Amino acid sequence: MINVGVLGATGAVGQRFVQLLANHPWFNLTTLMASERSAGRSYADVVNWRLDVPFPESVGDIEVSAATPASCRDLDLVFSAIPADLATDLESAIAQSGVGVCTNASSHRMDSDVPLVIPEVNPDHLAMIDLQHDHGTDGFIVTNPNCSTIMFTMALAPLRSFTFSDLRVATMQAISGGGFQGVAAMSIYDNVVPYIGSEEEKMESETLKIMGTFDGAEVVPAPFKVSASCHRVPVIDGHTMAVWADIDAPVEAVKQAYRDYIPPISGLPTQPEKSVLLHEQQDRPQPRLDRNRGNGMTVSVGRIREGLRFIALGHNTIRGAAGASVLNAELIATKKYL
C-alpha cells in the first residue's frame, strides 16, 4: 500500500479527499493535517463534516497533525487542499523533502516544470516530473486544474479531431466552489453573482497549457483562444457551462465524436466508466440530475447545436477538485513515480 496524507483535511475539498481515500484500494490514508488549533485532536472531533455525505468512521480516530513537512516524513504522497497563499512554500518544501504532492491549489499550476494534468486529456505531461528531478527536487508536485477548467477541457477532449481557434465559455458555478462556508446566504439567494475572483483568467490560461504539447523540455501552449465569463449561482454542487466553439462541422458529426470518445488511459480505480457522457435529451445536463454520474467523476455534455454550441456540467468538488487529484495520483502510481 502507498501511504498518503491530506493537507487541509477539514475544509470542503479536504473532506472530499478524505471521502475518496478512506477506503481506496491503492492508498493507505494515515495522516490528516490541518491548522495548529486542530492539531493533537481526533479528526472526528475537529471536522465540521458535510451533512449530505456519510462520515467515513475508519478515519475518525486519526489524530490531526500540523500542516508541516515534518508531518509528512513517513508518507509517499500528500494530497493538498490548502489555500494558494499557504500552498506555494509548503508544497515546495514537502516536495524538496522527497515526498510527492498532488495538489488542488493554484500556486504551481503554471510553473514551467510542474505538470497540470487531466489523465484523460494529457497523461504524457506527467513526464515533467523528470524536469523537477533534474532541477534537484527529490519529490515532485503535480497539479490539477481549476474546477471549471477541468469540466471545460474534458468537454473539449473528444473534439480534438476538429479544427477550432476560438472558444467562448460562460459558467454557472455552484456555491461549494467558494469553500466549506460557500457564499453568504444573503448574497446568493435569489441572485446570480457575475464575478468570481481569478476564475476567468485561470480558464483562459490553464486550458492552453493542458491542451498544449510537451516537447520534452516545455509545454507549447495550444494554438487557440479562450474567452471566459464566470458566474456564481444558487446551486450547492455542480458547475454548468455554456460553450461556443468555431467548429465548422455538422452537429451529428460532433455528437458522434462524443459517442466514440475513448480516453487515452483506462483501469484506474477512480476513473468512471464514461469520462464524458453525451446526453441526447433537450433539457440535459442538469446539476441535480447529473452531477453524481460516475461517482461524481463523469463530465456530462448536451444541447449540441449549430454554431457550434453546447452545455457541459461536472461535480466541482469531486471531478473538479479532490477526485481529479486522486485520479492523477493513480496515474502517477502506474507510471512508477512513487
Secondary structure, DSSP 8 states (H G I E B T S, - for coil): -EEEEEETTTSHHHHHHHHHHTT-SSEEEEEEEE-TTTTTSBHHHH----TTS---GGGTT-B-EESSGGGGTT-SEEEE-S-HHHHHHHHHHHHHTT-EEEE-SSTTTT-TTS-B--TTT-GGGGGGHHHHHHTT-SSEEEE---HHHHHHHHHHGGGTTS---EEEEEEEB-GGGG-TT-S-HHHHTT--B---TTHHHHHHHHHHHHTSEE-SS-EE--SSEEEEE--B-S-SS-EEEEEEE---S-HHHHHHHHHH---S----TT--S-SEEE--STT---HHHHTTGGGGT-EEEEEEETTTEEEEEE-TTIIIIIHHHHHHHHHHHHTT--
